[in-house]
């Protein structure tokens, strides 16, 4: 139905099967399965005793995707929902299955990306990216954060951006943004904006770290504008120009070429003048 309606991107939880579910039950987790779709599939298998239909009828799904040119995101039902569950047996076993399903999709000319971990300690992220690239033969990796701490409700756009920057710098292809409302409520418009901005910053930081051609040019242009104390250019180059303008407008400086942080003690202003040969007094009016 979705394919016929023109939907060209779908997440399907086909990596969790009866074997994975059995191993999950034998190896207890702190937060069990936190994926909504994954928990529904797990419950269905437990209630019926049947195999996950997305796994059992995977070839038929691929035929539909090929016919309608649908790209699939192979969902990670067993992604960790807390730091303690990160990189455990259930997560890695499902990733192995997703690697097999990736090959089968490519054999039928269907594009896929693979969903990645949710909560994960910072020191495990790079290794997880390499494991995914190996097991899934370089298929694009789509990470949900990862969130690097569990204790920051209201600030999870930040915990996700930290993990996202590390993940992207080490090979992740797609960052799923997380809002400040994560774990608390449905996000509002401002939450969505904050989450997207945090993810954009993480992605750009990763592009710089990877040496993506042209990525640093933006930052160098901003630094040039700062050196010149060209406030209008700084606003134009900001990732969120409106927010930058509003911050400056909320605390007008005494002198327009400075800001209210340092005022006449502005290091940039004074260094420019000193290096131009001027005699500088911080008491200048």
C-alpha positions in Angstrom: 0.0 0.0 0.0 2.8 2.5 0.9 4.7 1.7 -2.2 1.6 2.1 -4.4 0.9 5.4 -2.7 4.4 6.7 -3.7 6.3 6.3 -0.4 9.9 5.8 -1.5 11.6 5.3 1.9 10.5 2.8 4.6 12.0 1.5 7.8 11.3 -2.2 8.2 12.2 -4.2 11.3 13.3 -7.4 9.5 16.5 -8.1 11.4 14.8 -9.5 14.5 13.8 -13.1 14.1 12.9 -16.0 16.4 16.5 -16.9 16.8 17.5 -13.4 17.8 14.5 -13.1 20.1 15.5 -16.4 21.9 19.0 -15.1 22.5 17.6 -11.8 23.7 15.6 -13.7 26.3 18.6 -15.7 27.4 20.8 -12.7 27.8 18.9 -10.2 30.0 19.1 -6.5 29.3 18.6 -3.6 31.6 16.1 -1.8 29.3 15.0 -4.7 27.1 13.8 -3.6 23.6 13.3 0.1 23.3 12.5 0.2 19.6 8.8 0.8 19.2 8.6 -1.2 16.0 10.9 -3.8 17.4 8.9 -4.3 20.5 5.7 -4.7 18.4 7.4 -7.4 16.3 8.8 -9.1 19.4 5.4 -9.1 21.0 3.7 -10.5 17.9 6.2 -13.4 17.7 5.7 -14.2 21.3 2.0 -14.2 21.1 1.7 -16.2 17.9 4.8 -18.4 18.0 5.4 -17.4 14.3 8.5 -16.0 12.6 8.7 -12.2 12.0 6.8 -11.9 8.7 9.2 -9.1 7.5 12.1 -11.7 7.9 10.1 -14.7 6.6 8.8 -12.9 3.5 11.8 -10.7 2.9 12.2 -11.7 -0.7 8.6 -10.6 -1.4 9.3 -7.3 0.2 12.4 -6.8 -1.9 10.3 -7.5 -5.0 7.9 -4.8 -4.1 10.7 -2.3 -3.3 12.4 -3.1 -6.6 9.2 -2.6 -8.6 8.4 0.7 -7.0 12.0 1.9 -6.4 11.7 2.0 -2.7 14.8 2.5 -0.5 14.7 0.5 2.7 16.1 1.4 6.1 16.8 -1.9 7.9 15.6 -1.2 11.4 17.6 -2.2 14.4 14.9 -3.6 16.8 17.7 -4.5 19.3 19.4 -1.2 19.4 20.6 -0.4 23.0 18.3 1.8 25.0 20.9 2.5 27.7 24.7 2.6 28.1 24.7 -0.8 29.9 23.1 -2.6 27.0 25.5 -1.1 24.3 27.4 -3.5 22.1 25.7 -6.6 23.7 24.9 -9.9 22.1 21.5 -9.0 20.9 22.7 -5.8 19.2 25.6 -7.5 17.4 23.6 -10.6 16.4 20.9 -8.5 14.8 23.6 -6.5 13.0 25.0 -9.7 11.6 21.5 -10.5 10.3 21.2 -7.0 8.8 24.5 -7.5 7.0 23.1 -10.7 5.4 19.8 -8.9 4.5 21.8 -6.1 3.0 23.5 -8.5 0.5 20.2 -10.0 -0.4 18.7 -6.6 -1.1 21.6 -5.6 -3.3 21.2 -8.9 -5.2 17.7 -7.8 -6.1 18.8 -4.2 -6.9 17.2 -2.6 -3.9 18.9 0.3 -2.1 19.3 -0.1 1.7 20.7 1.8 4.7 21.2 0.1 8.1 20.0 1.6 11.3 22.5 1.9 14.1 22.8 2.1 17.9 20.9 4.4 20.1 22.6 4.8 23.5 26.3 4.1 23.6 29.4 5.1 25.6 31.7 7.5 23.7 34.6 5.1 23.7 32.5 2.4 21.9 31.2 4.4 19.0 34.2 4.3 16.6 34.5 0.6 17.0 30.8 0.1 16.3 31.1 2.1 13.1 33.9 -0.2 11.9 32.0 -3.3 12.8 29.0 -2.2 10.9 31.1 -1.3 7.8 32.6 -4.8 7.9 29.4 -6.8 8.6 27.3 -4.7 6.2 29.9 -4.4 3.4 29.9 -0.6 3.6 26.2 0.0 3.4 25.2 3.5 4.6 24.9 3.5 8.4 22.0 5.5 10.0 22.7 6.2 13.7 20.1 7.3 16.3 22.4 9.7 18.1 24.1 7.8 19.6 23.3 9.2 23.0 26.5 9.2 25.1 24.9 9.5 28.5 21.6 8.5 30.1 21.3 11.3 32.7 20.4 14.3 30.6 16.7 14.4 29.9 15.9 17.8 28.5 19.3 18.0 26.9 19.4 14.8 24.8 19.9 16.9 21.6 23.3 17.6 23.1 24.1 14.1 24.2 23.1 12.9 20.7 25.1 15.6 18.9 28.2 14.5 20.8 27.8 10.9 19.8 26.7 11.9 16.3 29.9 13.9 15.7 32.0 10.9 16.7 29.9 8.4 14.7 30.0 10.6 11.6 33.7 11.2 11.8 34.2 7.4 11.9 32.0 6.5 9.0 28.3 7.0 9.8 26.4 8.3 6.8 23.1 9.6 8.2 22.5 11.2 11.6 19.0 10.9 13.1 18.3 14.1 15.0 17.2 14.0 18.6 15.2 16.7 20.3 15.4 18.1 23.9 12.0 16.4 24.4 13.4 12.9 23.8 12.3 10.5 26.6 9.9 13.1 27.9 7.1 14.1 25.5 6.2 14.7 21.9 8.5 17.5 20.6 7.1 21.0 19.7 8.3 23.2 16.9 11.1 24.7 18.9 12.3 21.3 20.1 12.5 20.1 16.5 14.5 23.2 15.5 16.9 22.7 18.5 17.4 19.0 17.6 18.0 19.7 13.9 20.5 22.5 14.7 22.4 20.2 17.1 22.6 17.5 14.4 23.7 19.9 11.7 26.5 21.1 14.0 27.6 17.5 14.7 27.5 16.6 11.0 29.6 19.7 10.1 32.1 19.0 12.8 32.5 15.5 11.4 32.9 16.8 7.8 35.7 18.9 9.1 37.4 16.0 10.9 37.1 13.8 7.8 38.7 16.5 5.6 35.6 16.8 3.3 36.6 19.2 0.6 35.2 22.7 1.3 33.9 21.9 4.8 36.4 24.1 6.6 35.9 27.0 4.2 32.7 28.0 6.0 34.6 28.2 9.4 37.5 30.1 7.9 35.1 32.6 6.4 33.5 33.1 9.9 36.9 33.5 11.5 37.8 36.2 8.9 34.5 38.1 9.7 35.3 37.9 13.4 38.8 39.2 12.9 37.3 42.2 10.9 34.5 42.6 13.6 32.1 42.4 10.7 29.0 41.6 12.6 26.6 41.5 9.6 28.8 39.0 7.9 29.1 36.9 11.1 25.3 36.7 11.2 25.0 35.8 7.6 27.6 32.9 8.1 25.9 31.6 11.3 24.3 28.2 11.2 21.3 30.0 12.8 21.4 33.7 11.8 18.2 34.6 13.6 19.4 33.3 16.9 22.8 35.0 16.6 21.2 38.3 15.8 18.7 38.0 18.7 21.5 37.3 21.2 23.5 40.3 20.2 20.4 42.5 20.1 19.4 41.4 23.6 22.5 43.0 25.1 23.6 45.9 23.1 27.3 46.9 23.5 28.4 50.3 24.5 30.5 50.5 21.3 29.2 48.9 18.1 32.5 47.3 17.1 32.6 45.2 20.2 30.1 43.0 22.1 29.0 43.2 25.8 31.3 40.3 26.8 34.6 42.3 26.8 33.6 45.8 25.6 36.6 48.0 25.2 38.8 45.2 26.4 38.0 43.3 23.2 41.1 41.2 22.3 40.3 41.1 18.6 39.8 44.9 18.3 42.9 45.8 20.4 45.1 43.3 18.6 44.0 44.6 15.2 44.9 48.1 16.3 48.2 47.2 17.9 49.4 45.2 14.9 48.4 48.2 12.7 50.9 50.3 14.7 48.4 52.2 16.8 49.0 53.1 20.4 46.1 51.5 22.2 44.5 52.6 25.4 41.6 50.6 26.8 40.3 53.9 28.3 39.8 55.4 24.8 36.4 56.9 24.4 
